[in-house]
Amino acid sequence: MLHENGRHATKSMPANRIGTSGANNLFLVCPFCQIENFIVKETGAVFFLTAPAAIFHIYDNDFFDPIDRLIREENISHLYVVADTSCMFVRNVLENRNKRGIACESLIRELATDYDTNESLAAKVVTQEIQLLSRKKLFAERIAAGTLSMYALLTNKSDNSITIIA
C-alpha cells in the first residue's frame, strides 16, 4: 500500500502477534539473510522456503511447485514474504557493487531509485513479491475464499523488529 507521498504504509507490531495460534505459517525468506532463527524465536514460525532475496520465480515451475505443494499438503493459512534490512542483495544494488549475476539482482535493480535506503528497497522487493504471488491462481483463489492471508514483512535483526508492510 502506498501513501500519496510515495512512502510505504507500515505497521510495527509485536512479533508474537504475527500469525495465528494453531495456524500453519509459511515464511518465504532469503537464505543469505539468515533470519530463520530470529523469526522462529520471535514468532514460533512453522515452515520456511528460501530463494535469494526472497524473490521466488513463481512462473518457473521449479520454484512454484514446492510452494504449491506445501500450501496444499500443510494447509497453510498465512504466507509471509520477508526481507531483512541488511539483505546483501539489496545492499549490493544500492552500492552498485558485487554483481553476482543472480536473477534477483536485476529484479532489485529495476525497483531501485537514487533515493532508496536498505529499508525502502527491501520493502519494495517484498511488496512486489506479494503482489505477484497474489495474482497467481492458487493464491488468488485461497485469498478470495478467506483461507489464505499474505503479508510482506521487513525484519531488522539489529533492533529485533518485525514490521508488517502490506
Accessible surface in RSA format (square Angstrom, percent):
REM  Atomic radii and reference values for relative SASA: ProtOr
REM  Chains: A
REM  Algorithm: Lee & Richards
REM  Probe-radius: 1.40
REM  Slices: 20
REM RES _ NUM      All-atoms   Total-Side   Main-Chain    Non-polar    All polar
REM                ABS   REL    ABS   REL    ABS   REL    ABS   REL    ABS   REL
RES MET A   1   140.88  73.0 116.84  77.3  24.04  57.2 110.24  93.7  30.63  40.6
RES LEU A   2   115.47  64.3  86.53  61.9  28.94  72.7  86.53  60.8  28.94  77.9
RES HIS A   3    99.06  54.1  90.42  62.9   8.64  22.1  59.48  61.3  39.58  46.1
RES GLU A   4   189.51 108.8 146.60 110.9  42.91 102.2  68.58 132.6 120.93  98.7
RES ASN A   5   110.17  76.0  71.49  69.1  38.69  93.2  46.21 111.2  63.96  61.8
RES GLY A   6    47.05  58.0   0.00   N/A  47.05  58.0  27.57  75.7  19.48  43.6
RES ARG A   7   168.98  70.9 164.27  83.7   4.71  11.2  50.76  69.4 118.22  71.7
RES HIS A   8    35.99  19.7  21.41  14.9  14.59  37.3  18.83  19.4  17.16  20.0
RES ALA A   9    20.78  19.1  17.41  26.9   3.37   7.7  20.15  28.4   0.63   1.7
RES THR A  10    79.99  56.9  47.82  48.5  32.17  76.7  20.24  27.2  59.75  90.3
RES LYS A  11   124.20  60.6 120.23  73.8   3.97   9.5  78.55  70.7  45.66  48.6
RES SER A  12    89.26  75.4  63.74  85.1  25.52  58.8  39.96  85.1  49.30  69.1
RES MET A  13    28.74  14.9  14.84   9.8  13.90  33.1  20.33  17.3   8.40  11.1
RES PRO A  14    79.86  58.2  66.77  60.9  13.09  47.6  79.06  65.3   0.80   5.0
RES ALA A  15    13.20  12.1   5.54   8.5   7.66  17.4   5.54   7.8   7.66  20.3
RES ASN A  16   121.21  83.6  91.92  88.8  29.29  70.5  32.73  78.8  88.48  85.5
RES ARG A  17   146.25  61.4 123.66  63.0  22.59  53.8  41.34  56.5 104.90  63.6
RES ILE A  18    10.04   5.7   0.27   0.2   9.77  23.5   2.77   2.0   7.27  19.7
RES GLY A  19    20.60  25.4   0.00   N/A  20.60  25.4   1.65   4.5  18.95  42.4
RES THR A  20    79.38  56.5  68.06  69.0  11.32  27.0  59.38  79.8  20.00  30.2
RES SER A  21   118.51 100.1  81.42 108.7  37.09  85.4  55.79 118.8  62.71  87.9
RES GLY A  22    84.96 104.8   0.00   N/A  84.96 104.8  44.37 121.7  40.59  90.9
RES ALA A  23    19.59  18.0   5.12   7.9  14.47  32.9  12.39  17.4   7.20  19.1
RES ASN A  24    46.55  32.1  44.38  42.9   2.17   5.2   0.54   1.3  46.01  44.5
RES ASN A  25     9.87   6.8   9.87   9.5   0.00   0.0   0.00   0.0   9.87   9.5
RES LEU A  26     0.00   0.0   0.00   0.0   0.00   0.0   0.00   0.0   0.00   0.0
RES PHE A  27     0.55   0.3   0.55   0.3   0.00   0.0   0.55   0.3   0.00   0.0
RES LEU A  28     0.00   0.0   0.00   0.0   0.00   0.0   0.00   0.0   0.00   0.0
RES VAL A  29     0.00   0.0   0.00   0.0   0.00   0.0   0.00   0.0   0.00   0.0
RES CYS A  30     1.99   1.5   1.94   2.2   0.05   0.1   1.79   4.5   0.20   0.2
RES PRO A  31    48.88  35.6  37.82  34.5  11.06  40.2  38.55  31.8  10.33  64.2
RES PHE A  32   106.06  53.1  80.21  49.7  25.85  67.3  83.83  50.8  22.23  63.6
RES CYS A  33     9.26   7.0   1.01   1.1   8.24  19.4   6.29  15.9   2.97   3.2
RES GLN A  34   133.63  74.7 121.15  88.5  12.48  29.7  28.00  59.6 105.63  80.1
RES ILE A  35     0.52   0.3   0.52   0.4   0.00   0.0   0.52   0.4   0.00   0.0
RES GLU A  36    44.67  25.6  44.58  33.7   0.09   0.2  26.02  50.3  18.65  15.2
RES ASN A  37   128.61  88.7 122.60 118.5   6.01  14.5  31.62  76.1  96.99  93.7
RES PHE A  38    19.32   9.7  12.72   7.9   6.60  17.2  17.09  10.4   2.23   6.4
RES ILE A  39     0.47   0.3   0.47   0.4   0.00   0.0   0.47   0.3   0.00   0.0
RES VAL A  40    68.74  45.2  64.05  58.0   4.70  11.3  64.05  55.6   4.70  12.7
RES LYS A  41   150.99  73.7 115.88  71.1  35.10  83.6  89.97  81.0  61.02  65.0
RES GLU A  42    44.68  25.6  33.54  25.4  11.14  26.5   4.07   7.9  40.61  33.2
RES THR A  43    25.66  18.2   1.13   1.2  24.52  58.4   4.98   6.7  20.68  31.3
RES GLY A  44    51.46  63.5   0.00   N/A  51.46  63.5  31.25  85.8  20.20  45.3
RES ALA A  45    16.23  14.9   0.00   0.0  16.23  36.9   0.02   0.0  16.21  42.9
RES VAL A  46    65.98  43.4  38.61  35.0  27.37  65.9  42.11  36.6  23.87  64.7
RES PHE A  47    51.82  25.9  49.03  30.4   2.79   7.3  51.82  31.4   0.00   0.0
RES PHE A  48    53.57  26.8  29.69  18.4  23.88  62.1  29.69  18.0  23.88  68.3
RES LEU A  49    39.22  21.8  37.11  26.5   2.11   5.3  39.22  27.5   0.00   0.0
RES THR A  50    63.31  45.0  38.79  39.3  24.52  58.4  13.62  18.3  49.69  75.1
RES ALA A  51     2.92   2.7   0.00   0.0   2.92   6.7   2.92   4.1   0.00   0.0
RES PRO A  52    39.55  28.8  39.53  36.0   0.02   0.1  39.53  32.6   0.02   0.1
RES ALA A  53     3.44   3.2   0.70   1.1   2.73   6.2   2.36   3.3   1.08   2.9
RES ALA A  54     0.22   0.2   0.19   0.3   0.03   0.1   0.19   0.3   0.03   0.1
RES ILE A  55    11.77   6.7  10.61   7.9   1.16   2.8  10.61   7.6   1.16   3.2
RES PHE A  56    10.54   5.3   6.51   4.0   4.03  10.5   6.51   3.9   4.03  11.5
RES HIS A  57    54.52  29.8  48.16  33.5   6.35  16.3  27.49  28.3  27.03  31.5
RES ILE A  58     3.19   1.8   2.34   1.7   0.85   2.1   2.34   1.7   0.85   2.3
RES TYR A  59   150.82  70.4 120.61  68.6  30.21  78.6 106.84  80.3  43.98  54.2
RES ASP A  60    60.64  42.5  53.42  53.2   7.22  17.1  21.67  51.0  38.97  38.9
RES ASN A  61    94.46  65.1  91.02  88.0   3.44   8.3  15.93  38.3  78.53  75.9
RES ASP A  62   121.84  85.3 100.76 100.3  21.08  49.8  27.75  65.3  94.09  93.8
RES PHE A  63    69.67  34.9  64.89  40.2   4.78  12.4  67.95  41.2   1.72   4.9
RES PHE A  64    17.45   8.7  17.45  10.8   0.00   0.0  17.45  10.6   0.00   0.0
RES ASP A  65    62.42  43.7  61.23  60.9   1.19   2.8  15.51  36.5  46.91  46.8
RES PRO A  66    46.13  33.6  42.84  39.0   3.30  12.0  43.67  36.1   2.46  15.3
RES ILE A  67     0.49   0.3   0.49   0.4   0.00   0.0   0.49   0.4   0.00   0.0
RES ASP A  68    28.56  20.0  28.56  28.4   0.00   0.0   0.53   1.2  28.03  28.0
RES ARG A  69   110.43  46.4 110.43  56.3   0.00   0.0  30.65  41.9  79.78  48.3
RES LEU A  70    32.34  18.0  30.45  21.8   1.89   4.7  31.91  22.4   0.43   1.1
RES ILE A  71     0.00   0.0   0.00   0.0   0.00   0.0   0.00   0.0   0.00   0.0
RES ARG A  72   130.35  54.7 108.34  55.2  22.01  52.4  45.53  62.2  84.81  51.4
RES GLU A  73   119.06  68.4  83.49  63.2  35.58  84.7  37.41  72.4  81.65  66.7
RES GLU A  74    64.83  37.2  61.38  46.4   3.45   8.2   3.31   6.4  61.52  50.2
RES ASN A  75   107.78  74.3 104.09 100.6   3.69   8.9  24.24  58.3  83.54  80.7
RES ILE A  76     0.84   0.5   0.00   0.0   0.84   2.0   0.00   0.0   0.84   2.3
RES SER A  77    31.92  27.0  29.89  39.9   2.03   4.7  28.66  61.0   3.26   4.6
RES HIS A  78    24.86  13.6  24.86  17.3   0.00   0.0  11.99  12.4  12.87  15.0
RES LEU A  79     0.00   0.0   0.00   0.0   0.00   0.0   0.00   0.0   0.00   0.0
RES TYR A  80     2.87   1.3   2.87   1.6   0.00   0.0   1.25   0.9   1.62   2.0
RES VAL A  81     0.01   0.0   0.01   0.0   0.00   0.0   0.01   0.0   0.00   0.0
RES VAL A  82     0.18   0.1   0.00   0.0   0.18   0.4   0.00   0.0   0.18   0.5
RES ALA A  83     6.35   5.8   4.14   6.4   2.21   5.0   6.35   8.9   0.00   0.0
RES ASP A  84     1.50   1.0   1.32   1.3   0.17   0.4   0.00   0.0   1.50   1.5
RES THR A  85    19.82  14.1  17.30  17.5   2.52   6.0  10.65  14.3   9.18  13.9
RES SER A  86    52.27  44.2  45.48  60.7   6.79  15.6  38.27  81.5  14.00  19.6
RES CYS A  87     3.27   2.5   2.68   3.0   0.59   1.4   0.69   1.8   2.58   2.8
RES MET A  88    43.22  22.4  40.10  26.5   3.11   7.4  19.34  16.4  23.88  31.6
RES PHE A  89     0.00   0.0   0.00   0.0   0.00   0.0   0.00   0.0   0.00   0.0
RES VAL A  90     1.61   1.1   1.61   1.5   0.00   0.0   1.61   1.4   0.00   0.0
RES ARG A  91    75.99  31.9  75.81  38.6   0.18   0.4  22.71  31.0  53.28  32.3
RES ASN A  92     2.15   1.5   2.15   2.1   0.00   0.0   0.04   0.1   2.11   2.0
RES VAL A  93    12.14   8.0   3.15   2.9   8.99  21.7   3.15   2.7   8.99  24.4
RES LEU A  94    54.35  30.3  22.24  15.9  32.11  80.7  24.67  17.3  29.68  79.9
RES GLU A  95    91.11  52.3  65.16  49.3  25.95  61.8  39.71  76.8  51.40  42.0
RES ASN A  96   104.55  72.1  85.98  83.1  18.57  44.7  24.46  58.9  80.09  77.4
RES ARG A  97   101.52  42.6  95.62  48.7   5.90  14.1  52.56  71.8  48.96  29.7
RES ASN A  98    73.64  50.8  54.75  52.9  18.89  45.5  14.69  35.4  58.95  57.0
RES LYS A  99   141.86  69.2 109.86  67.4  32.00  76.2  59.72  53.8  82.14  87.5
RES ARG A 100   117.56  49.4  83.93  42.8  33.64  80.1  28.77  39.3  88.79  53.8
RES GLY A 101    76.97  94.9   0.00   N/A  76.97  94.9  42.53 116.7  34.43  77.1
RES ILE A 102    57.27  32.6  49.76  37.1   7.52  18.1  54.11  39.0   3.17   8.6
RES ALA A 103    54.79  50.4  41.47  64.0  13.32  30.3  50.09  70.5   4.69  12.4
RES CYS A 104     1.93   1.5   1.59   1.8   0.35   0.8   1.59   4.0   0.35   0.4
RES GLU A 105     6.64   3.8   6.64   5.0   0.00   0.0   4.06   7.9   2.58   2.1
RES SER A 106    61.20  51.7  58.46  78.0   2.74   6.3  43.62  92.9  17.58  24.6
RES LEU A 107    49.88  27.8  49.11  35.1   0.77   1.9  49.21  34.6   0.67   1.8
RES ILE A 108     0.01   0.0   0.00   0.0   0.01   0.0   0.01   0.0   0.00   0.0
RES ARG A 109    72.03  30.2  57.19  29.2  14.84  35.3  46.24  63.2  25.79  15.6
RES GLU A 110   137.75  79.1 100.40  76.0  37.35  88.9  46.99  90.9  90.77  74.1
RES LEU A 111    39.34  21.9  31.42  22.5   7.92  19.9  34.36  24.1   4.97  13.4
RES ALA A 112    31.32  28.8  11.73  18.1  19.59  44.6  11.87  16.7  19.45  51.5
RES THR A 113    69.63  49.5  54.04  54.8  15.59  37.2  60.15  80.8   9.47  14.3
RES ASP A 114   143.96 100.8 106.76 106.3  37.20  88.0  29.21  68.7 114.75 114.4
RES TYR A 115   199.81  93.3 173.83  98.9  25.98  67.6 132.29  99.4  67.52  83.2
RES ASP A 116    21.20  14.9   4.70   4.7  16.51  39.0   0.68   1.6  20.52  20.5
RES THR A 117    80.08  57.0  74.80  75.8   5.27  12.6  74.44 100.0   5.63   8.5
RES ASN A 118    48.71  33.6  44.94  43.4   3.77   9.1  10.68  25.7  38.03  36.8
RES GLU A 119    97.80  56.2  96.69  73.1   1.12   2.7  19.62  37.9  78.19  63.8
RES SER A 120    36.50  30.8  32.15  42.9   4.35  10.0  36.41  77.5   0.09   0.1
RES LEU A 121     0.00   0.0   0.00   0.0   0.00   0.0   0.00   0.0   0.00   0.0
RES ALA A 122     0.09   0.1   0.09   0.1   0.00   0.0   0.09   0.1   0.00   0.0
RES ALA A 123     4.44   4.1   4.44   6.8   0.00   0.0   4.44   6.3   0.00   0.0
RES LYS A 124    50.00  24.4  46.82  28.7   3.18   7.6  39.29  35.4  10.72  11.4
RES VAL A 125     4.28   2.8   2.08   1.9   2.21   5.3   2.47   2.1   1.81   4.9
RES VAL A 126     0.00   0.0   0.00   0.0   0.00   0.0   0.00   0.0   0.00   0.0
RES THR A 127    10.90   7.7  10.88  11.0   0.01   0.0  10.88  14.6   0.01   0.0
RES GLN A 128    56.44  31.6  55.14  40.3   1.30   3.1  15.42  32.8  41.03  31.1
RES GLU A 129     3.91   2.2   3.68   2.8   0.23   0.5   0.04   0.1   3.87   3.2
RES ILE A 130    18.53  10.5  18.53  13.8   0.00   0.0  18.53  13.3   0.00   0.0
RES GLN A 131    85.13  47.6  82.94  60.6   2.19   5.2  24.67  52.5  60.45  45.9
RES LEU A 132    51.22  28.5  51.22  36.6   0.00   0.0  51.22  36.0   0.00   0.0
RES LEU A 133     0.00   0.0   0.00   0.0   0.00   0.0   0.00   0.0   0.00   0.0
RES SER A 134    38.09  32.2  30.60  40.8   7.49  17.3  15.80  33.6  22.29  31.2
RES ARG A 135   161.51  67.8 132.16  67.4  29.34  69.9  58.10  79.4 103.41  62.7
RES LYS A 136    41.15  20.1  39.00  23.9   2.15   5.1  16.34  14.7  24.80  26.4
RES LYS A 137   148.52  72.5 140.58  86.3   7.94  18.9  88.40  79.6  60.12  64.0
RES LEU A 138    28.77  16.0  21.70  15.5   7.08  17.8  25.96  18.2   2.81   7.6
RES PHE A 139     0.00   0.0   0.00   0.0   0.00   0.0   0.00   0.0   0.00   0.0
RES ALA A 140    39.37  36.2  32.68  50.4   6.69  15.2  35.53  50.0   3.84  10.2
RES GLU A 141    96.04  55.1  87.05  65.9   8.99  21.4  43.86  84.8  52.19  42.6
RES ARG A 142    51.21  21.5  50.09  25.5   1.12   2.7  13.04  17.8  38.16  23.1
RES ILE A 143    67.97  38.7  57.33  42.7  10.64  25.7  57.33  41.3  10.64  28.9
RES ALA A 144    93.22  85.7  50.57  78.0  42.65  97.0  62.16  87.5  31.06  82.3
RES ALA A 145    75.81  69.7  37.69  58.2  38.12  86.7  50.42  71.0  25.38  67.2
RES GLY A 146    65.48  80.8   0.00   N/A  65.48  80.8  31.32  85.9  34.17  76.5
RES THR A 147    73.47  52.3  61.72  62.6  11.74  28.0  66.91  89.9   6.56   9.9
RES LEU A 148     5.38   3.0   0.00   0.0   5.38  13.5   0.26   0.2   5.12  13.8
RES SER A 149    42.60  36.0  37.42  49.9   5.18  11.9  10.11  21.5  32.49  45.5
RES MET A 150    23.40  12.1   3.78   2.5  19.62  46.7   3.78   3.2  19.62  26.0
RES TYR A 151    61.62  28.8  61.62  35.1   0.00   0.0  33.64  25.3  27.98  34.5
RES ALA A 152     0.00   0.0   0.00   0.0   0.00   0.0   0.00   0.0   0.00   0.0
RES LEU A 153     0.41   0.2   0.41   0.3   0.00   0.0   0.41   0.3   0.00   0.0
RES LEU A 154    11.21   6.2   9.79   7.0   1.42   3.6   9.79   6.9   1.42   3.8
RES THR A 155     0.35   0.2   0.09   0.1   0.26   0.6   0.35   0.5   0.00   0.0
RES ASN A 156    33.50  23.1  33.45  32.3   0.05   0.1   4.56  11.0  28.94  28.0
RES LYS A 157    75.90  37.0  63.72  39.1  12.18  29.0  40.06  36.1  35.84  38.2
RES SER A 158   109.43  92.5  64.73  86.4  44.70 103.0  58.76 125.1  50.67  71.0
RES ASP A 159    89.38  62.6  65.24  64.9  24.14  57.1  40.01  94.2  49.37  49.2
RES ASN A 160    93.22  64.3  74.14  71.7  19.08  45.9  14.23  34.3  78.99  76.3
RES SER A 161    36.74  31.0  32.71  43.6   4.04   9.3  29.58  63.0   7.17  10.0
RES ILE A 162     6.62   3.8   1.86   1.4   4.76  11.5   1.86   1.3   4.76  12.9
RES THR A 163    19.97  14.2  19.97  20.2   0.00   0.0   6.94   9.3  13.04  19.7
RES ILE A 164    29.49  16.8  28.32  21.1   1.17   2.8  28.32  20.4   1.17   3.2
RES ILE A 165     6.34   3.6   0.03   0.0   6.31  15.2   0.34   0.2   5.99  16.3
RES ALA A 166    43.63  40.1  15.34  23.7  28.29  64.4  43.63  61.4   0.00   0.0
END  Absolute sums over single chains surface
CHAIN  1 A     8674.3       6771.7       1902.6       4367.6       4306.7
END  Absolute sums over all chains
TOTAL          8674.3       6771.7       1902.6       4367.6       4306.7
